[in-house]
Amino acid sequence: MDEDVQAAAARLVRRLKEGGHTITVAESCTGGLLASSFTDIAGASKWFNQSWVTYSNESKIQELNVKAETLESKGAVSAMVAMEMAQGARERANASIAISITGIAGPGNDGTSKKVGMVYVGIASSTWANADSTQIGGNRAENKIGFVHFALLTAIRRYDIAMAKQEESDRAEDEARKSEALAQAQFEMDRAKRDAATREAAPWRDDDFDGDGKPTGSEDALDSDVEW
């Protein structure tokens, strides 16, 4: 395997392992090279369970739930198909992240309007999906390796962006919780102050009563022996 591909795969795997994530892949034109770059890494079974090589349109529909109308309207080499491949693979494998590759490795373009060397890479998680494309110039073997390298670099970039957004969201939620707790504490303090002020300003005082219901020590208490 190409050294650049191996290095990029190792970089992505380090991120997956640190985050406790799993990955799956769905390939068309690269025929399993992306999966091979992962399984070349020792211990791959802990974060890589399965993958698909869906070369024909029929297999993309049957195996990955790619919509027939998407293939018809956009073509197999397109951003929408790349995203649907990735989403389908992730759901089928129950993985955290999925990568898909669909492109034209050459030497011909099978009668399409797209150029040889064009590739789309889809990246999907449970909450988002993206597709990126590039144009590579080379022979069939060079293009396939280049497609895999581009897919790995794209996955690293998208992963880093997603993690940065998640960290920002977590920080915002944490700040919101802290603000809510401080506001509640301030409310309780203010309420306690208001209650204390109300008691101090009350126009009455509590008298002590004896068992007969008569106030004791009151200036208004009368002696029962008083004669008028």
C-alpha positions in Angstrom: 0.0 0.0 0.0 1.1 3.6 -0.8 3.0 5.2 2.1 0.9 8.4 2.0 -2.2 6.3 2.2 -0.9 4.3 5.1 0.1 7.4 7.0 -3.3 9.1 6.4 -5.1 5.9 7.5 -3.1 5.8 10.7 -3.9 9.4 11.4 -7.7 8.8 11.0 -7.6 5.6 13.1 -5.9 7.5 15.9 -8.8 9.9 16.0 -11.3 7.0 15.9 -9.6 5.2 18.8 -9.3 8.3 20.9 -13.0 9.0 20.5 -14.1 5.4 20.8 -15.7 5.4 17.3 -16.2 2.7 14.7 -16.0 3.1 10.9 -17.2 1.4 7.8 -16.7 2.0 4.1 -18.6 1.7 0.8 -16.5 1.6 -2.4 -17.1 1.5 -6.0 -14.2 2.3 -8.3 -11.5 1.6 -5.7 -12.6 -2.0 -5.3 -11.7 -2.5 -1.7 -8.5 -0.5 -1.5 -9.9 1.8 1.2 -11.0 -1.1 3.3 -7.6 -2.7 2.8 -5.8 0.5 4.1 -7.8 0.0 7.4 -7.3 -3.7 7.8 -3.6 -3.3 7.2 -3.5 -1.7 10.7 -3.2 -4.2 13.6 -6.3 -4.4 15.9 -8.6 -3.2 13.1 -11.4 -5.5 14.3 -12.0 -3.3 17.3 -13.1 -0.3 15.2 -13.7 -1.8 11.7 -16.4 -4.5 11.3 -17.4 -4.6 7.6 -17.4 -2.8 4.3 -19.0 -3.0 0.8 -17.7 -2.9 -2.8 -20.8 -1.9 -4.8 -19.5 -1.7 -8.3 -22.8 -1.7 -10.2 -25.8 0.6 -9.8 -28.0 -2.4 -8.8 -25.7 -3.3 -5.9 -25.7 0.3 -4.7 -29.5 0.1 -4.6 -29.7 -3.4 -3.0 -26.9 -3.2 -0.6 -26.7 0.5 0.4 -30.3 1.7 -0.2 -29.1 4.3 -2.7 -32.2 5.6 -4.4 -32.8 4.6 -8.0 -34.0 8.1 -8.9 -30.8 9.6 -7.5 -28.7 7.3 -9.8 -31.0 8.2 -12.7 -31.0 11.9 -12.2 -27.4 12.5 -10.9 -25.4 9.6 -12.1 -23.4 7.1 -10.1 -20.5 9.5 -9.9 -22.1 12.4 -8.0 -22.2 14.0 -4.6 -25.7 12.8 -3.8 -24.9 9.1 -4.6 -21.7 9.4 -2.5 -23.7 10.7 0.5 -26.4 8.0 0.1 -23.7 5.3 -0.2 -22.1 6.5 3.0 -25.4 6.9 4.9 -26.5 3.4 3.8 -23.2 1.8 4.8 -23.2 3.5 8.2 -26.8 2.4 9.0 -26.2 -1.2 7.7 -23.0 -1.5 9.7 -24.2 0.4 12.8 -21.0 2.4 12.7 -20.1 5.8 14.0 -18.8 7.0 10.7 -18.8 5.8 7.1 -16.7 6.8 4.0 -17.8 6.2 0.5 -16.0 6.5 -2.8 -17.5 6.7 -6.3 -15.5 7.9 -9.3 -14.0 7.2 -12.7 -10.6 5.6 -12.5 -10.2 5.2 -16.3 -8.9 4.7 -18.8 -12.4 5.4 -20.3 -15.4 7.2 -18.8 -18.0 4.7 -19.8 -19.8 7.2 -22.0 -20.5 9.7 -19.2 -19.9 13.4 -19.4 -17.6 13.2 -16.4 -13.9 13.2 -16.9 -11.5 10.3 -16.0 -10.0 11.0 -12.6 -13.2 12.6 -11.2 -14.1 11.2 -7.7 -16.7 12.0 -5.1 -16.2 11.0 -1.4 -19.0 10.8 1.0 -18.6 11.1 4.8 -21.6 10.3 7.1 -22.3 10.2 10.8 -25.6 9.7 12.6 -26.3 13.4 12.4 -24.7 14.8 9.3 -23.4 13.9 5.8 -21.1 15.6 3.3 -19.6 15.0 0.0 -16.4 16.4 -1.5 -14.9 15.9 -5.0 -11.6 16.3 -6.8 -10.0 15.7 -10.1 -6.9 13.5 -10.3 -4.7 13.0 -13.3 -3.1 9.6 -13.7 -3.6 6.1 -15.0 -6.1 3.7 -13.6 -3.9 2.3 -10.8 -2.6 5.8 -9.9 -6.2 7.2 -9.8 -7.4 4.4 -7.5 -4.7 5.1 -5.0 -5.2 8.8 -5.3 -8.9 8.4 -4.7 -8.3 6.5 -1.5 -5.7 9.0 -0.3 -8.2 11.8 -1.0 -11.0 9.9 0.9 -8.8 9.5 4.0 -7.7 13.2 4.0 -11.3 14.3 3.5 -12.5 12.1 6.4 -9.8 13.5 8.7 -10.8 17.1 7.8 -14.5 16.4 8.2 -13.9 14.6 11.4 -11.9 17.5 12.9 -14.6 20.0 11.8 -17.3 17.9 13.4 -15.3 17.4 16.6 -14.6 21.2 16.9 -18.3 22.0 16.4 -19.2 19.4 19.1 -16.7 20.8 21.5 -18.1 24.3 20.9 -21.6 23.0 21.4 -20.6 21.3 24.6 -19.0 24.4 25.9 -22.1 26.5 25.1 -24.3 24.0 26.9 -22.0 23.9 29.9 -22.0 27.8 30.1 -25.8 27.8 29.8 -26.1 25.3 32.7 -23.7 27.4 34.8 -25.6 30.6 34.0 -28.9 28.9 34.9 -27.5 27.6 38.2 -26.2 31.1 39.1 -29.5 32.7 38.2 -31.3 30.2 40.4 -28.9 30.8 43.3 -29.3 34.6 43.0 -33.1 34.2 42.9 -33.1 32.2 46.1 -30.8 34.7 47.8 -33.0 37.6 46.7 -36.1 35.8 47.9 -34.6 35.1 51.3 -33.7 38.8 51.6 -37.3 39.8 50.7 -38.7 37.4 53.2 -36.4 38.7 55.9 -37.3 42.3 55.1 -41.0 41.5 55.2 -40.8 40.0 58.6 -38.9 43.0 59.9 -41.5 45.4 58.6 -44.6 43.5 59.9 -46.9 45.8 62.1 -47.7 43.1 64.6 -45.9 41.1 67.1 -46.5 37.7 68.5 -47.8 37.5 72.1 -47.5 34.5 74.3 -50.8 32.9 75.4 -51.4 30.7 78.4 -53.5 27.6 78.3 -56.8 29.5 78.7 -56.2 31.4 75.6 -55.3 34.6 77.5 -52.2 36.6 76.6 -49.6 36.6 79.3 -47.7 39.7 80.2 -49.9 41.8 78.0 -50.7 45.4 79.0 -54.3 44.7 78.0 -54.7 41.7 80.4 -57.5 42.3 83.1 -57.7 41.1 86.7 -61.0 39.1 87.2 -61.4 40.6 90.7 -61.7 44.2 89.5 -64.9 45.9 90.7 -66.5 48.8 88.9 
